[in-house]
Amino acid sequence: MYNYRKVTDDLYWVGANDHRLALFENIHPLYHGVSYNAYVLLDEKTVLFDTADWSVGRQFIDNVKAVLGGRPLDYLVINHVEPDHAASIEEILLRWPQVRIVTSPKAVILLHQFGFPIDAGQVEEVQEGDSKCFGRHTIAFVSAPMVHWPEAMVSFDTTSGVLFSADAFGSFRALDGKLFADEFHFDSEWLDDARRYYTNIVGKYGPQVQALLNKASSLVGLDNIKFICPLHGPVWRRDLGYLIDKYVHWATYEPEERGVMIVYASMYGNTETAAEVLSTKLAERGVTNTRLYDVSSTHVSYLISDLFKYSHLVLASVTYNLGIFPPMHSFLMDMKALNLQKRTVALVENGSWAPRSGALMREELEKLKHMDILDDSLTMASSLQEQNLGEMDALADAIAASVNQ
């Protein structure tokens, strides 16, 4: 049974929701599902923008057929070839073998690599600045390399102001009947999932996202964008400036809020106690915008998401085999892999006979760009003692002063 929604008078969402997928890209937990978005334009020619993951292929095909209402499918625009959006391409080719494919030259290479039976004669390759008229609607194409794959492009309907943004402006979480961002309480229901999606999927490519935003501004004109139609998550038709401002913060690695994220690695609870005491002392100094995380029990995608949100980070780690506790080391490696920068960091180390985790964490942090590592730190031998409280107070003072500056 079909299940589609109208975006504009002649544009329809034909995607589907997946609540069965446990791990997105087999890495990131999905507790609220995910949507795979695709769109059909009914003009003099019919146009499908992208397809959907194989897991929702039947629902997707039912939706496309229902919207077409017996009309042929004339064109398939492929903005992104990642399998969660391209897996159903062959199903489209089987049902509408005369469809013409419009995509980037690099996408054609990837389509062949994934084994899609595409005849060269049915492909129209487009470059940045090209446009194509389908009747009333003219679509302009803008390349978006490494946002977050090299073949990615976005498509802009110059007639109705719809930006088909590929994986940009996307989000984890299923839509479940709603479609538009203004149909949700976005701040409370969606923002954390949108940030977690961006920071973990696209976050490494901040400069490329900045380049795309700049191109969208110069080639398209941000004021001309009336709708943003991403490949995951809700469609935007109001308050576009809110979403773009979030992307500017994330792409430039500027924190959204002044606040402190405390991440601890504790084997027997002693480093955890120190983290709790530090959090209490920060609250006593008026710093209450804090989050406390156990690095061993919190999936790293949530840690990375909040790290893009908050201005300050405290890493508190036990020493393990004369090194950094492994889950904390993995967190540092993810920070490096995702190009995290522009944060103020404080360090707490623990060790029963050779505390070294603080010095080693500092070494890793110094490899990141524009990181301010506070001189004040705390070293414990096995557990927090009375003699450590002076250092703890000094550390809390330094963090509070930095947050409030």
C-alpha positions as a LaTeX table, in Angstrom:
\begin{tabular}{lrrr}
\hline
Residue & $x$ (\AA) & $y$ (\AA) & $z$ (\AA) \\
\hline
Met1 & 0.00 & 0.00 & 0.00 \\
Tyr2 & 1.35 & 3.40 & $-0.97$ \\
Asn3 & 2.17 & 6.03 & 1.64 \\
Tyr4 & 3.36 & 9.33 & 0.17 \\
Arg5 & 3.03 & 13.03 & 0.99 \\
Lys6 & 2.78 & 16.21 & $-1.05$ \\
Val7 & 5.65 & 18.70 & $-0.70$ \\
Thr8 & 4.41 & 21.30 & $-3.22$ \\
Asp9 & 1.60 & 21.27 & $-5.77$ \\
Asp10 & 3.53 & 18.96 & $-8.08$ \\
Leu11 & 6.30 & 17.53 & $-5.91$ \\
Tyr12 & 5.80 & 14.44 & $-3.73$ \\
Trp13 & 7.80 & 12.68 & $-1.04$ \\
Val14 & 7.92 & 8.97 & $-1.93$ \\
Gly15 & 10.35 & 7.77 & 0.70 \\
Ala16 & 9.89 & 5.33 & 3.56 \\
Asn17 & 10.81 & 4.78 & 7.19 \\
Asp18 & 12.91 & 2.00 & 8.65 \\
His19 & 12.51 & 0.99 & 12.32 \\
Arg20 & 14.24 & $-2.35$ & 11.96 \\
Leu21 & 17.74 & $-1.09$ & 11.26 \\
Ala22 & 19.78 & $-1.22$ & 14.48 \\
Leu23 & 23.01 & 0.40 & 13.25 \\
Phe24 & 23.26 & 3.08 & 10.56 \\
Glu25 & 26.26 & 2.27 & 8.32 \\
Asn26 & 26.66 & $-0.66$ & 10.73 \\
Ile27 & 28.19 & 1.76 & 13.28 \\
His28 & 25.74 & 4.30 & 14.69 \\
Pro29 & 22.81 & 3.18 & 16.90 \\
Leu30 & 19.31 & 4.03 & 15.72 \\
Tyr31 & 16.86 & 4.09 & 18.61 \\
His32 & 14.20 & 6.04 & 16.71 \\
Gly33 & 14.65 & 4.63 & 13.20 \\
Val34 & 15.61 & 6.51 & 10.06 \\
Ser35 & 13.88 & 7.77 & 6.94 \\
Tyr36 & 15.03 & 7.28 & 3.37 \\
Asn37 & 13.75 & 10.18 & 1.31 \\
Ala38 & 13.07 & 10.33 & $-2.42$ \\
Tyr39 & 10.90 & 12.74 & $-4.40$ \\
Val40 & 8.81 & 12.67 & $-7.58$ \\
Leu41 & 8.15 & 15.79 & $-9.66$ \\
Leu42 & 5.10 & 15.70 & $-11.96$ \\
Asp43 & 5.86 & 18.11 & $-14.79$ \\
Glu44 & 5.56 & 17.71 & $-18.56$ \\
Lys45 & 8.20 & 15.10 & $-17.85$ \\
Thr46 & 8.16 & 13.07 & $-14.66$ \\
Val47 & 11.30 & 13.13 & $-12.53$ \\
Leu48 & 12.39 & 10.94 & $-9.61$ \\
Phe49 & 15.05 & 12.40 & $-7.35$ \\
Asp50 & 17.12 & 9.53 & $-5.88$ \\
Thr51 & 15.85 & 6.16 & $-4.68$ \\
Ala52 & 15.91 & 4.37 & $-1.30$ \\
Asp53 & 17.58 & 1.61 & 0.64 \\
Trp54 & 16.75 & $-1.96$ & $-0.29$ \\
Ser55 & 15.23 & $-2.50$ & 3.16 \\
Val56 & 12.30 & $-0.22$ & 2.26 \\
Gly57 & 12.31 & $-0.96$ & $-1.47$ \\
Arg58 & 8.77 & $-2.32$ & $-1.72$ \\
Gln59 & 7.24 & 0.66 & 0.06 \\
Phe60 & 9.31 & 3.03 & $-2.06$ \\
Ile61 & 8.23 & 1.41 & $-5.34$ \\
Asp62 & 4.56 & 1.41 & $-4.27$ \\
Asn63 & 4.84 & 5.13 & $-3.53$ \\
Val64 & 6.45 & 5.97 & $-6.86$ \\
Lys65 & 3.84 & 3.98 & $-8.81$ \\
Ala66 & 0.99 & 5.63 & $-6.92$ \\
Val67 & 2.25 & 9.16 & $-7.51$ \\
Leu68 & 2.90 & 8.51 & $-11.20$ \\
Gly69 & $-0.66$ & 7.23 & $-11.55$ \\
Gly70 & 0.08 & 5.30 & $-14.73$ \\
Arg71 & 2.36 & 7.90 & $-16.28$ \\
Pro72 & 5.80 & 6.75 & $-17.40$ \\
Leu73 & 8.86 & 7.73 & $-15.40$ \\
Asp74 & 10.93 & 9.88 & $-17.72$ \\
Tyr75 & 13.96 & 10.84 & $-15.63$ \\
Leu76 & 15.88 & 9.69 & $-12.57$ \\
Val77 & 18.17 & 12.30 & $-11.02$ \\
Ile78 & 20.83 & 10.67 & $-8.86$ \\
Asn79 & 22.42 & 13.11 & $-6.44$ \\
His80 & 24.23 & 10.52 & $-4.33$ \\
Val81 & 25.25 & 6.91 & $-5.00$ \\
Glu82 & 25.68 & 5.63 & $-1.45$ \\
Pro83 & 23.72 & 2.35 & $-1.22$ \\
Asp84 & 21.19 & 3.62 & 1.32 \\
His85 & 19.94 & 5.88 & $-1.48$ \\
Ala86 & 20.96 & 3.99 & $-4.60$ \\
Ala87 & 20.11 & 0.39 & $-3.73$ \\
Ser88 & 16.70 & 0.50 & $-5.45$ \\
Ile89 & 17.97 & 1.92 & $-8.74$ \\
Glu90 & 17.81 & $-1.48$ & $-10.40$ \\
Glu91 & 14.17 & $-1.84$ & $-9.34$ \\
Ile92 & 13.44 & 1.45 & $-11.11$ \\
Leu93 & 15.27 & 0.28 & $-14.23$ \\
Leu94 & 13.31 & $-2.99$ & $-14.30$ \\
Arg95 & 9.92 & $-1.24$ & $-14.07$ \\
Trp96 & 10.70 & 1.80 & $-16.24$ \\
Pro97 & 13.45 & 0.63 & $-18.60$ \\
Gln98 & 13.20 & 3.76 & $-20.78$ \\
Val99 & 14.01 & 6.11 & $-17.90$ \\
Arg100 & 16.91 & 8.46 & $-18.50$ \\
Ile101 & 19.45 & 8.97 & $-15.72$ \\
Val102 & 20.81 & 12.41 & $-14.90$ \\
Thr103 & 23.86 & 12.43 & $-12.64$ \\
Ser104 & 27.49 & 13.48 & $-12.24$ \\
Pro105 & 30.39 & 11.84 & $-14.11$ \\
Lys106 & 31.88 & 10.48 & $-10.87$ \\
Ala107 & 28.51 & 9.02 & $-9.96$ \\
Val108 & 28.50 & 7.05 & $-13.22$ \\
Ile109 & 31.82 & 5.48 & $-12.22$ \\
Leu110 & 30.45 & 4.47 & $-8.84$ \\
Leu111 & 27.23 & 3.14 & $-10.33$ \\
His112 & 29.27 & 0.76 & $-12.46$ \\
Gln113 & 31.43 & $-0.17$ & $-9.47$ \\
Phe114 & 28.30 & $-1.18$ & $-7.58$ \\
Gly115 & 27.24 & $-3.30$ & $-10.54$ \\
Phe116 & 24.13 & $-1.46$ & $-11.75$ \\
Pro117 & 23.20 & $-2.49$ & $-15.34$ \\
Ile118 & 23.17 & 1.03 & $-16.78$ \\
Asp119 & 23.53 & 1.57 & $-20.50$ \\
Ala120 & 25.73 & 4.53 & $-21.42$ \\
Gly121 & 23.07 & 5.70 & $-23.86$ \\
Gln122 & 20.53 & 6.31 & $-21.12$ \\
Val123 & 22.80 & 8.52 & $-18.96$ \\
Glu124 & 23.06 & 12.29 & $-19.16$ \\
Glu125 & 26.12 & 13.50 & $-17.29$ \\
Val126 & 25.83 & 16.97 & $-15.79$ \\
Gln127 & 28.46 & 19.32 & $-14.46$ \\
Glu128 & 28.22 & 22.17 & $-12.01$ \\
Gly129 & 26.34 & 25.06 & $-13.61$ \\
Asp130 & 24.38 & 22.83 & $-15.99$ \\
Ser131 & 20.59 & 22.94 & $-15.89$ \\
Lys132 & 17.76 & 20.95 & $-17.42$ \\
Cys133 & 14.17 & 21.91 & $-18.13$ \\
Phe134 & 11.41 & 19.34 & $-17.56$ \\
Gly135 & 8.50 & 21.61 & $-18.54$ \\
Arg136 & 7.59 & 24.32 & $-16.06$ \\
His137 & 10.49 & 23.40 & $-13.83$ \\
Thr138 & 14.17 & 23.97 & $-14.51$ \\
Ile139 & 16.67 & 22.13 & $-12.34$ \\
Ala140 & 20.18 & 23.51 & $-11.80$ \\
Phe141 & 22.98 & 21.21 & $-10.67$ \\
Val142 & 25.70 & 22.09 & $-8.14$ \\
Ser143 & 28.56 & 19.75 & $-7.31$ \\
Ala144 & 29.10 & 18.93 & $-3.64$ \\
Pro145 & 32.29 & 16.85 & $-3.58$ \\
Met146 & 33.03 & 15.15 & $-0.26$ \\
Val147 & 29.71 & 16.11 & 1.27 \\
His148 & 30.31 & 13.40 & 2.08 \\
Trp149 & 31.20 & 11.29 & $-0.99$ \\
Pro150 & 33.21 & 12.53 & $-3.99$ \\
Glu151 & 30.38 & 12.14 & $-6.53$ \\
Ala152 & 27.72 & 14.02 & $-4.54$ \\
Met153 & 25.78 & 16.87 & $-6.06$ \\
Val154 & 22.71 & 18.86 & $-5.10$ \\
Ser155 & 19.87 & 19.85 & $-7.41$ \\
Phe156 & 17.97 & 23.12 & $-7.24$ \\
Asp157 & 14.53 & 23.70 & $-8.73$ \\
Thr158 & 14.80 & 27.30 & $-9.87$ \\
Thr159 & 11.04 & 27.44 & $-10.49$ \\
Ser160 & 9.78 & 26.56 & $-7.03$ \\
Gly161 & 12.89 & 27.10 & $-4.91$ \\
Val162 & 13.34 & 23.48 & $-3.84$ \\
Leu163 & 16.85 & 22.36 & $-2.93$ \\
Phe164 & 17.37 & 18.60 & $-3.20$ \\
Ser165 & 20.29 & 18.58 & $-0.80$ \\
Ala166 & 21.44 & 14.92 & $-0.86$ \\
Asp167 & 22.96 & 14.03 & 2.53 \\
Ala168 & 23.37 & 17.66 & 3.55 \\
Phe169 & 20.78 & 18.87 & 6.10 \\
Gly170 & 19.83 & 15.28 & 6.88 \\
Ser171 & 19.06 & 13.64 & 10.22 \\
Phe172 & 18.67 & 10.34 & 11.96 \\
Arg173 & 15.14 & 9.43 & 13.12 \\
Ala174 & 12.07 & 8.16 & 11.28 \\
Leu175 & 9.38 & 10.59 & 10.11 \\
Asp176 & 6.40 & 8.37 & 11.00 \\
Gly177 & 3.70 & 10.19 & 9.08 \\
Lys178 & 4.97 & 13.70 & 9.54 \\
Leu179 & 7.19 & 15.24 & 6.90 \\
Phe180 & 7.99 & 18.89 & 7.57 \\
Ala181 & 10.31 & 20.09 & 10.32 \\
Asp182 & 7.61 & 22.49 & 11.55 \\
Glu183 & 5.34 & 19.50 & 12.25 \\
Phe184 & 7.72 & 18.50 & 15.05 \\
His185 & 9.06 & 20.21 & 18.14 \\
Phe186 & 12.40 & 20.24 & 16.38 \\
Asp187 & 14.58 & 21.54 & 19.22 \\
Ser188 & 13.41 & 18.92 & 21.69 \\
Glu189 & 12.64 & 16.00 & 19.34 \\
Trp190 & 15.09 & 16.27 & 16.46 \\
Leu191 & 18.04 & 18.57 & 17.05 \\
Asp192 & 20.18 & 16.01 & 18.87 \\
Asp193 & 19.60 & 13.44 & 16.12 \\
Ala194 & 20.33 & 16.02 & 13.42 \\
Arg195 & 23.56 & 17.01 & 15.14 \\
Arg196 & 24.58 & 13.38 & 15.70 \\
Tyr197 & 23.92 & 12.65 & 12.04 \\
Tyr198 & 25.94 & 15.62 & 10.80 \\
Thr199 & 28.87 & 15.28 & 13.18 \\
Asn200 & 29.39 & 11.56 & 12.64 \\
Ile201 & 28.51 & 11.23 & 8.96 \\
Val202 & 29.61 & 14.54 & 7.48 \\
Gly203 & 31.57 & 16.17 & 10.32 \\
Lys204 & 35.04 & 15.42 & 8.96 \\
Tyr205 & 34.28 & 17.50 & 5.87 \\
Gly206 & 33.60 & 20.89 & 7.42 \\
Pro207 & 35.58 & 22.81 & 4.76 \\
Gln208 & 33.66 & 21.06 & 1.99 \\
Val209 & 30.35 & 21.86 & 3.67 \\
Gln210 & 31.43 & 25.50 & 3.98 \\
Ala211 & 32.28 & 25.48 & 0.27 \\
Leu212 & 28.83 & 24.09 & $-0.57$ \\
Leu213 & 27.11 & 26.74 & 1.57 \\
Asn214 & 29.12 & 29.43 & $-0.15$ \\
Lys215 & 28.27 & 28.05 & $-3.59$ \\
Ala216 & 24.61 & 27.79 & $-2.68$ \\
Ser217 & 24.73 & 31.43 & $-1.65$ \\
Ser218 & 26.46 & 32.64 & $-4.81$ \\
Leu219 & 25.00 & 30.33 & $-7.46$ \\
Val220 & 21.50 & 29.85 & $-6.09$ \\
Gly221 & 21.04 & 32.61 & $-3.54$ \\
Leu222 & 20.02 & 31.49 & $-0.07$ \\
Asp223 & 16.97 & 33.77 & $-0.18$ \\
Asn224 & 15.76 & 31.85 & $-3.23$ \\
Ile225 & 15.66 & 28.52 & $-1.36$ \\
Lys226 & 12.09 & 27.93 & $-0.17$ \\
Phe227 & 12.30 & 24.22 & 0.62 \\
Ile228 & 15.18 & 21.95 & 1.65 \\
Cys229 & 14.56 & 18.31 & 0.75 \\
Pro230 & 17.29 & 16.09 & 2.23 \\
Leu231 & 17.73 & 12.35 & 1.79 \\
His232 & 17.15 & 11.67 & 5.50 \\
Gly233 & 14.93 & 13.43 & 8.00 \\
Pro234 & 12.34 & 16.19 & 7.67 \\
Val235 & 11.75 & 18.60 & 4.81 \\
Trp236 & 12.26 & 22.27 & 5.66 \\
Arg237 & 9.82 & 24.91 & 4.45 \\
Arg238 & 10.05 & 27.44 & 7.32 \\
Asp239 & 12.84 & 28.87 & 9.47 \\
Leu240 & 15.50 & 27.78 & 7.00 \\
Gly241 & 17.87 & 30.27 & 8.60 \\
Tyr242 & 17.75 & 28.28 & 11.84 \\
Leu243 & 18.97 & 25.12 & 10.10 \\
Ile244 & 21.60 & 26.93 & 8.04 \\
Asp245 & 22.93 & 28.62 & 11.19 \\
Lys246 & 23.37 & 25.21 & 12.82 \\
Tyr247 & 25.26 & 23.99 & 9.77 \\
Val248 & 27.51 & 27.04 & 9.82 \\
His249 & 28.42 & 26.30 & 13.46 \\
Trp250 & 29.04 & 22.62 & 12.79 \\
Ala251 & 30.95 & 23.14 & 9.54 \\
Thr252 & 33.22 & 25.75 & 11.12 \\
Tyr253 & 33.62 & 23.70 & 14.32 \\
Glu254 & 32.32 & 26.57 & 16.41 \\
Pro255 & 30.49 & 25.36 & 19.55 \\
Glu256 & 26.77 & 25.97 & 19.78 \\
Glu257 & 26.86 & 26.61 & 23.54 \\
Arg258 & 29.19 & 27.59 & 26.34 \\
Gly259 & 29.23 & 24.48 & 28.46 \\
Val260 & 31.33 & 21.58 & 29.72 \\
Met261 & 31.28 & 17.97 & 28.60 \\
Ile262 & 33.01 & 15.65 & 31.09 \\
Val263 & 34.02 & 12.25 & 29.70 \\
Tyr264 & 35.57 & 9.78 & 32.12 \\
Ala265 & 37.22 & 6.38 & 31.80 \\
Ser266 & 37.02 & 4.45 & 35.06 \\
Met267 & 37.76 & 0.80 & 35.86 \\
Tyr268 & 36.57 & 0.55 & 39.47 \\
Gly269 & 34.74 & 3.82 & 40.03 \\
Asn270 & 37.53 & 6.01 & 41.42 \\
Thr271 & 38.00 & 8.15 & 38.30 \\
Glu272 & 34.22 & 8.32 & 38.00 \\
Thr273 & 34.05 & 9.74 & 41.54 \\
Ala274 & 36.60 & 12.40 & 40.61 \\
Ala275 & 34.52 & 13.36 & 37.58 \\
Glu276 & 31.41 & 13.65 & 39.76 \\
Val277 & 33.24 & 15.82 & 42.28 \\
Leu278 & 34.52 & 18.08 & 39.51 \\
Ser279 & 31.00 & 18.43 & 38.12 \\
Thr280 & 29.75 & 19.40 & 41.59 \\
Lys281 & 32.47 & 22.00 & 42.02 \\
Leu282 & 31.65 & 23.49 & 38.61 \\
Ala283 & 27.99 & 23.78 & 39.62 \\
Glu284 & 29.04 & 25.55 & 42.82 \\
Arg285 & 30.86 & 28.05 & 40.61 \\
Gly286 & 27.76 & 28.65 & 38.51 \\
Val287 & 28.69 & 26.37 & 35.61 \\
Thr288 & 25.61 & 24.17 & 35.31 \\
Asn289 & 25.49 & 23.60 & 31.56 \\
Thr290 & 27.38 & 20.32 & 31.91 \\
Arg291 & 27.07 & 16.72 & 30.71 \\
Leu292 & 28.80 & 13.74 & 32.29 \\
Tyr293 & 29.57 & 10.60 & 30.25 \\
Asp294 & 31.15 & 7.21 & 30.92 \\
Val295 & 33.26 & 6.58 & 27.80 \\
Ser296 & 32.91 & 2.81 & 28.27 \\
Ser297 & 29.11 & 2.73 & 28.17 \\
Thr298 & 28.27 & 5.62 & 25.84 \\
His299 & 28.38 & 5.06 & 22.11 \\
Val300 & 31.01 & 7.29 & 20.57 \\
Ser301 & 28.51 & 8.85 & 18.13 \\
Tyr302 & 26.78 & 10.53 & 21.08 \\
Leu303 & 30.09 & 11.73 & 22.47 \\
Ile304 & 31.08 & 13.25 & 19.14 \\
Ser305 & 27.69 & 14.93 & 18.79 \\
Asp306 & 27.90 & 16.65 & 22.17 \\
Leu307 & 31.51 & 17.55 & 21.52 \\
Phe308 & 30.33 & 19.62 & 18.55 \\
Lys309 & 27.74 & 21.22 & 20.83 \\
Tyr310 & 29.77 & 22.29 & 23.88 \\
Ser311 & 32.71 & 24.69 & 24.12 \\
His312 & 34.67 & 22.85 & 26.82 \\
Leu313 & 35.75 & 19.25 & 27.32 \\
Val314 & 37.18 & 17.45 & 30.34 \\
Leu315 & 38.87 & 14.10 & 29.75 \\
Ala316 & 39.37 & 12.05 & 32.91 \\
Ser317 & 41.11 & 8.73 & 32.35 \\
Val318 & 42.71 & 5.97 & 34.35 \\
Thr319 & 46.09 & 4.75 & 33.10 \\
Tyr320 & 45.85 & 1.28 & 31.54 \\
Asn321 & 48.91 & $-0.81$ & 30.67 \\
Leu322 & 50.94 & 2.41 & 30.90 \\
Gly323 & 48.69 & 3.97 & 28.27 \\
Ile324 & 45.31 & 5.61 & 27.82 \\
Phe325 & 42.29 & 3.49 & 28.77 \\
Pro326 & 41.30 & 1.88 & 25.41 \\
Pro327 & 37.76 & 3.34 & 25.06 \\
Met328 & 39.15 & 6.81 & 25.84 \\
His329 & 41.90 & 6.30 & 23.28 \\
Ser330 & 39.27 & 5.30 & 20.72 \\
Phe331 & 37.32 & 8.48 & 21.51 \\
Leu332 & 40.44 & 10.56 & 20.90 \\
Met333 & 41.01 & 8.77 & 17.58 \\
Asp334 & 37.43 & 9.54 & 16.52 \\
Met335 & 37.94 & 13.18 & 17.45 \\
Lys336 & 41.00 & 13.22 & 15.20 \\
Ala337 & 39.26 & 11.36 & 12.37 \\
Leu338 & 36.34 & 13.81 & 12.40 \\
Asn339 & 38.62 & 16.86 & 12.38 \\
Leu340 & 37.36 & 18.21 & 15.73 \\
Gln341 & 38.90 & 21.55 & 16.64 \\
Lys342 & 38.39 & 24.85 & 18.51 \\
Arg343 & 37.70 & 23.41 & 21.96 \\
Thr344 & 39.10 & 24.13 & 25.42 \\
Val345 & 40.18 & 20.95 & 27.19 \\
Ala346 & 41.10 & 20.04 & 30.77 \\
Leu347 & 42.74 & 16.78 & 31.81 \\
Val348 & 42.41 & 14.48 & 34.81 \\
Glu349 & 44.62 & 11.38 & 35.10 \\
Asn350 & 44.64 & 8.46 & 37.48 \\
Gly351 & 47.06 & 5.57 & 38.03 \\
Ser352 & 48.02 & 3.35 & 40.92 \\
Trp353 & 51.78 & 3.27 & 40.24 \\
Ala354 & 52.54 & 5.19 & 37.03 \\
Pro355 & 49.92 & 7.80 & 36.07 \\
Arg356 & 50.61 & 8.62 & 32.42 \\
Ser357 & 47.20 & 9.00 & 30.79 \\
Gly358 & 47.17 & 12.80 & 31.14 \\
Ala359 & 50.46 & 13.32 & 29.31 \\
Leu360 & 49.44 & 10.84 & 26.61 \\
Met361 & 46.02 & 12.45 & 26.11 \\
Arg362 & 47.74 & 15.83 & 25.82 \\
Glu363 & 49.98 & 14.43 & 23.07 \\
Glu364 & 46.94 & 13.30 & 21.08 \\
Leu365 & 45.06 & 16.58 & 21.62 \\
Glu366 & 48.04 & 18.59 & 20.43 \\
Lys367 & 47.66 & 16.89 & 17.04 \\
Leu368 & 44.25 & 18.55 & 16.62 \\
Lys369 & 43.79 & 22.08 & 15.31 \\
His370 & 43.15 & 25.13 & 17.47 \\
Met371 & 42.78 & 23.24 & 20.75 \\
Asp372 & 43.35 & 25.15 & 24.00 \\
Ile373 & 44.60 & 22.72 & 26.68 \\
Leu374 & 44.41 & 24.24 & 30.14 \\
Asp375 & 47.61 & 24.27 & 32.21 \\
Asp376 & 45.67 & 23.31 & 35.34 \\
Ser377 & 45.15 & 19.56 & 35.62 \\
Leu378 & 44.69 & 16.87 & 38.24 \\
Thr379 & 46.76 & 13.75 & 38.91 \\
Met380 & 45.48 & 11.06 & 41.30 \\
Ala381 & 47.13 & 7.97 & 42.72 \\
Ser382 & 44.42 & 5.27 & 42.74 \\
Ser383 & 41.66 & 7.50 & 44.13 \\
Leu384 & 40.77 & 11.07 & 44.99 \\
Gln385 & 42.26 & 12.04 & 48.37 \\
Glu386 & 42.07 & 15.10 & 50.63 \\
Gln387 & 45.45 & 16.25 & 49.35 \\
Asn388 & 44.02 & 16.38 & 45.82 \\
Leu389 & 41.27 & 18.84 & 46.64 \\
Gly390 & 43.46 & 21.90 & 46.19 \\
Glu391 & 44.29 & 20.79 & 42.64 \\
Met392 & 40.63 & 19.95 & 42.07 \\
Asp393 & 39.53 & 23.43 & 43.19 \\
Ala394 & 42.18 & 25.07 & 41.02 \\
Leu395 & 41.03 & 23.01 & 38.03 \\
Ala396 & 37.38 & 23.90 & 38.64 \\
Asp397 & 38.35 & 27.58 & 38.95 \\
Ala398 & 40.25 & 27.46 & 35.66 \\
Ile399 & 37.42 & 25.75 & 33.79 \\
Ala400 & 34.78 & 28.12 & 35.20 \\
Ala401 & 36.88 & 31.16 & 34.35 \\
Ser402 & 37.34 & 29.91 & 30.80 \\
Val403 & 33.65 & 29.12 & 30.31 \\
Asn404 & 32.58 & 32.53 & 31.61 \\
Gln405 & 35.15 & 34.64 & 29.79 \\
\hline
\end{tabular}
